[in-house]
Amino acid sequence: MKFGPVPAGEAEGAILAHSTQAGKARLKKGLRLEADSISQLVESGIETVIVARLEDGDIDENAAAD
């Protein structure tokens, strides 16, 4: 797993590491960032987010818990 800061506009598909306020929306930790959440971040002026990106062979937290 890769973990760290990335430009908000390049974070699609990554998992948000910390809950973040994006305008009126609250994006919760663990959210897989998709086009709509990326738009909210960028429109709110958020330039960088901390994310996790799974690598080959990694499983996400929910699958591991099961």
QUIMO-V847646 format. One record per pair of residues at least 12 apart in sequence whose ideal C-beta (glycine too) atoms are under 8 Angstrom apart, sorted by the first residue. I is the first residue (numbers start at 1). GAP is how many residues later the second one is. Records with the same first field share a line. If there is no record, write none. Layout:
BEGIN
I = GAP  GAP
END
This chain:
BEGIN
1 = 51  52  53  54  57
2 = 50  51  53
3 = 14  47  48  49  50
4 = 46  47
5 = 43  44  45  46
6 = 42  43  45
7 = 40  41
8 = 30  33  34  38  39  40  41
9 = 29  33
11 = 22  27  30  38  40
12 = 21  22  23  26
13 = 19  20  21  40
14 = 18  19  35  37  38  39
15 = 15  16  17  18  36  37  38  39  45
16 = 12  13  14  15  16  17  21  33  34  35
17 = 12  32  33  34  35
18 = 31  32
20 = 21  26  29
21 = 23
22 = 15  18  19  21  22  24
23 = 17  20  21
25 = 12  15
27 = 13  14
30 = 31
33 = 16  18
END
